[in-house]
Amino acid sequence: MFLSVTVSSIRYTLYMRILAIDPGYGRCGVAVLERNGSEKETLLHSDCIETSKDADFAERLGAVADECTRLAKKYKPDAVALEKLYFSTNQKTAMRVAEVRGALIQVATNLRIPVFEYTPGEIKSAAGGSGRADKQAIAKMLHALVKIEKEIERDDEYDAIAVGVTHLARHRN
């Protein structure tokens, strides 16, 4: 039996499953994490969705949205957690990533899954212990916080796992 609490029409339990996404259209990190009682969080799935540079943007956007839809239907998450957009010096890339984020929010809302967004600083703080943590420190900390039974091949996967850890940390009972 799981303890459950209802807050703002969202039901939280000691059991929670999150689809976490580090948005992108060339490479999009995705991770599914699960909290099961007082046990260590578990990584159920992580991957890097890669699209071809030769494909047009609409095709790339569709591929990312389709894969995230497939994952949401397969894993039935309680929430989708996304990294908020970080504006870089390349405004064209930032605009494209914003479009990907919009498509992913639409995917979640179509499936009636609540969406939560976290800034890069919030993610670094929750997953790395400091808002200034670098990628290596975050990766090391993620292995301490999450049961990971596979080799993580891309930074994008670690980024998505960190987004999921941030959500789980923010929504503890």
C-alpha positions, 0 to 999 in steps of 0.5 A: 500500500502506498501513501498518497497526497493530493496537491493542486489536483496532482496525486503524489505517492511514495511511488512516482515515475517521471519522464525527464527530458533535456530538449533538443532537436539534434540530440534530445536526452530522455530518461524515465526515473522511478521512486519506489517507497524509500528505496533509491530512485531507479533509472528505468530507461535513458537514451539520446534521441538523435536526428539527422542533420540532413533532415528538415527541421519539421521532420526532426521535430516530429521524430523527437515528439514521436519518440517522447510520445512512445515513451510516455505511452510505454512508461505511463509517467506521473509527470514530465520534467523539462529543462527550461530554455537556456538562451545561448549566443546562437539565437537560431538554435535557441528558437529551434529548441524553444519549438521542440519544448513547445511540441513536448509540452503539447505531447504531455498535455495531450496525454494529460500528464502534468509538466514541470520545468526547471532552470539549469541552475536548479538542476545543477543544485539538485543533481550536483549539490551546487549551482556551479557543479560541472558535468563530471561532478553531476554525473558522479553524483547521479550515480550516488543518487540513482540506481543506474544499471547501464552504461550512460553513453551521452551527456544528454542522457545524464542531463535528462537524468539530472532533470528527473532527479530535480523533479523527484527532489522537489516533490518528496513527501 
